[in-house]
Amino acid sequence: RAASASILELVSVASTHPSDVSPRIDLPEMLAAVDIGTNSVHMVIARVSGRSHFEVVTRHKEVVRLGSGADDMRLLTDDAIDRGIAALARCRQMADSFGAELTAVATSAVREADNAAVFLDRARREAGVEVDVISGMEEARLIHLGMLQSLPIYDQRVLLCDIGGGSTELLLGEGEDVLAARSFKLGAIRMTERFFPGGDVSPDGVTACRRHVAEALTLFRRETTAVEFSSFAVTSGTAECLVRMAILRRGDGPPRTMNGATITRAELSAVVAEVVGAPDADARRGLRGMEDNRADIIVGGAIVLDVVAEKFRAEHLTFSDAALREGVLLDALQRLTGDDLSHLSELRRRSALHL
């Protein structure tokens, strides 16, 4: 009875919430967002269930290595383009089967490639997908929007970190405001190809990689020294793998959900030492929690995350399973409605009411 009374009270309050009396706008029933990254193509399809709320219906991911093995990602190889277009065609087919309006964005690999126009033209003609190539700053902003939907961090000052295949985005945010943001050419694939060719690890390579990452972060760290933050949120496949490994390493069972999983900086450093200590990809595949298709590129990304946590003195890391593609969805809704994001300050309450 007490629980029922509490729920009824919440429903009563929600019925008079300002967001529920906004002007009526005809919104699409289904939306899809595609994130074309250096390592993978990700898609999320969602049902719109409010002016600023959506329910994820399905997710799709393909490892295509779009930016791999081509002169520091200045050129997309023919094989990589073929893999990317095939993946986009499957995304288009899935989105159409749900009747979803599709938005696609491309990040580091495409925006840096001299032959990006070839990929974009083929995506339009062969896959029926219009791709928007976004800047590193816009990428960081959309990642921030995505994370705000999955973690209760709206009322906190937070440092966000996303480690992709070609770049790493860092952002200091509070609410929906971006206080500082920067995109660095420090992706997992880029660092691996530069310092650990073939996935093989040497002490000299580790030292050189750590020094390179630290030097790249120096100016941004100096510019933001006076900006304190209370939370450090991470996303990406690299971060998810490392957080999962740390949880398993402490003796806990596999987490029911990775979203919101938290580890300490000491636990991160221990896992990174374990990853770096494995001499090659085959040895890393034997580590508990390691993903087979990530073992060859994870060393570079692991060092990036470890150095970021060290440089910014982050004592805890919290993983978000929402990132760029979820941010694209929310941004699309926000453009249609013109609403702000203040409702995200009550993330837990709104999620409970929606359920």
N, C-alpha and C positions, 0 to 999 in steps of 0.2 A: 504493500500500500504506500509506503514511504517513497519507494522508487517510482511508482506510478504518479504520485503527487508531484515529485520533482520533474518528471518528464512533462506533465501537463503544464507546470509552471513555465518550463522552458519554451514549450510550444506557444503558450500565451504571450510570452515576451517576444518570441520570434515573429508572431503574427503582426506586430506593430513595428518591426525593424524597418528602418528607412529604405533599405535595399529592396524591400518587398513592395514598395509603393512607387517605384520608378516608372517612368513612361513605358508603355508597351512597345517592344521592338520585335519584329519577326526575325528570329534567329534560326540558323540552319539546325537541323536535327542532329547531324553527325559531322564531325570534323576529323581530319587526319593531318598529322605533321610528320615530315621526314627530315631527319638530320643526316646529311651526307658528310661524314667525317673522314679523316685520313685512314683510319683503320676499319671502320664499320659504317654500314648504312642502317640507321635505326628508324622505325616508324611506330607511332602510337595512334590508334583510332579511338575516338571518344564520343560518347553521347552527350550532347549539350543538355544540361538539366537545370539551368538557371542563367541569369544574366552574367554570372561570373563563376559558374561551377560546371564541371563536367565529370563524367564517369568514364574511366578507361575501360574500353570493351576488349581490346586485344593489343598486343605488342608484337613487333616483328623485328628481327635483327639478323643481318648477314655480315660476316667478316669478308671484306673485299680488298683490303690493303691498297686503297686507291692511290696513296701517296708514297708507296714503298719502292725503294730501289731505283731512284731516278735523280741523281745529281742534286742532292739536298732539296728534293721536291720542286725543282724548277720545271719539270716536265712530267706529264702524266703519260705513262707508257700505253701502247695500244691494248695490251692485255688488261691493264688496270681499268682503262676506259670501258672495255667490253664487259668486265665484271660489274662495274658500277652501273652501266646501262641495263644490264640484265636484272640486277637487283631492283633498280627503279621501276622497271616494267612490272615486276612482281608486286611491288608496292602499289603501283597504279591499279593493277588488277584487284588487289585486296581492298583498296579504298573504294573502288567502283562497286564491289560486291556488297559493301555496307552503305552505299549511297552517300559517301562522305566527301565533303569539299576538302581538297588536298592542298597543303602548303608545304613547299620543300625549300630548305636552306642548305647551303654548302659552306664549309668552313675552311680550315687551313690549306688542305691539299689543293683545292680548286682555286681559292683566291690567290695562291702563290704561283700557280702553274702558268707558264707562258702560253700553253696551248689550251687554256681553260675554255676558250670559245668553242673548240671542237667538242668537248664534253657537253657543254650547255646546249649546243645545236642538236647533238644526237639525242640528248635527254628529251628535248622538245619534240623532235621528229619521230623517234623510235619508241620512246616510252610514254609520250604524251604528258610529260611533266615539265612545268616551267620552274626553273630553279633560280632562287634568289641567292646570290653570293654575298654574304654578310661580312662586315669588318670584325676584327677581334674585339673592339669595344662593344659593338652591337651583340656579338656572341656572349660576352660577359653579362650584359644587361638581361638578355633572354634567359641565361642560366639562372641568374638571380630570381627572375620571375618564376621559373620552374621550381626552384628550391623553396620559395615562399609558400608554395602549395603543399609541400610534403613535410616540412618541419615547422614547429611553432616558434619561429625566430623573428616574426614581423616586428615585435616590440623590443628587439635586441639589436645592438650593434654587432655585426657579424662579418667575419672574413670568410669568403667563399673561394674554393679552389677546384678547378676542373682540369684534369690532365688528359688531354686528347693524344692522338697519334702524332700530330704535327705541332701542336701548340699547347700551352698551359695558360688558362685565364685566371687572374686573381682579381677579386673585387671586395671592397669594403662598403657595406651597405647598412642602412638603418631604415626600417619600414620599406617603402618602395623607392627611397632615395639612394642614388649611387654617390658615395662620398669620394671614392677613388677607384679606378679600374685600369688594368693593363693586360695586354696579351703578349706572351713571351714565346719565342720559337724554342720551346723546351718540351716538345712532345715525346712520348714514349718511343715511337718508331724513330724519330729524328735523333734522339740521344743514343739509341741502340746502334743505329747505323754508323754514327760518328765515333762512338767510343767502344762499342762491343760488337764489331762486325761478325755476322754469323751467330750471334747470341753467346759467344764465348767471353768469359770474364777474366780479367787480369787485374792485379793490384794497381798497376799503373793506370789502367783504364778507369778504375773506380775513383782514384785520386783526381785524375784529370776531369772526369765528369762532375764530381762534386764541386771542384773549383770553378768550372765553367758555369754551373747553375748558380752558385753563390754570387759570382760576379754579375751575372745577368739580373739578379734580384736586388743588387745593392742600391741602385738609385731609387727604385720604388719603395724599398724598405726605409730609406732615409727620408723620403717625402712623406711617409705615413707614420713615422715614429711617434708623433704626438697623438695619433688617433688610436685610442684604446678600443678593444673589442672584447666581447664576453663569450662569443661562440666561434668555433672554427668548423665550418661545414665543408665536406668534400664530396665530390661525385666523380663519375667516370668508371669504366671497367677496371682500370688499374687500381683505383682507390677501393672499389668494391672487393676485388680479389685480396688486397692486402688487409683490409678490415676483417674479412671472413677468416683469413689465415690467422690473424691475431686472436680472434675469438676462439677458434679451435685450439690454438696453441695454449691458451690459458686453461684448457680442460673443459670448457663448456661444449655442449652439443651444438650441432648446426642450428643457427638462428632461424626462427620461424619466418621472420622477415628481416631483410637487411636495412630497410628504411628506419632511420633513427638509431641504428647500432652505433655504440660509442666505444672507443678505445683510448688509452693514454698514449702520450708521446713515447714513453718508455717501451710500451708494447709495440708501437709502430717500428721503433728503431731496432727492436729485437727481431721482428719479422724481416725487415730490410736486410739486416746482417745475415740472416738465414738465406735469403734470396741471393744476395751478392756472394755469399760463400759457396754457392753451387757453381761449378766451373762452366757448365754448358746447359743448354735447354733440356736435354734428356735428364740431367740430374735434377733440374728444377721441377720437372713434371712429377717427380717422386715426392715432392713436398706436399704435406697435407693441406688441402684447400686450393691448391694451384689449378688453374684452368689450362688444359692441354694447349689450346690455341693462343694462349697468352704467354707461355713459358719462354718463348724466344725473344719477346720484346719488353718483358716486365722490368728488367733490371734498370733500364734508363728511366722509366716512369717512377719506379720505387725510389730511386735516388732523388728525383725532383721533389716528390712529396716529402721525403725525409728532410731535405734541405729547407723547404718552405716552412715546415713545422718548426724546425730549429731556428731559422732566421727570425720568425715572428713570435717565437717563444709560446707556441700554442701547447697547452698542457693536455688537452683532450681533442679528439677528432670525432665528429658525428657524420655518418654517411647519409646522403640523400639519394633515393632512387629516382627522383625527378630531376630533370636538368633542362637541356636546351629544347628538346621537342615539346615538353610540357609547357615551357615558357612561350614557345611559338603558339601553342593552342590558346593560352591565356591572353597573349598579346592580340591574337585575332579577335577574341571575344571583346577585349577592352576597346579595340578600334571600332567595333560594331556598336557597342553600348555607350562608350564614353565614360563609363563608371570608373571610380578610383578603386584602390585595392584595400581600403581600410577594413573590409570584412575579414581579411586574412589575419587581423590581430586577434580574432576569435576562432582560430583554425580548429581547435579541438571541439568547441561548442557547435560550430556550424557543421562539422563533419558528423557529429552525433545526431544533430537534428535531421540532417540529410538522410542518414541511415534509418 
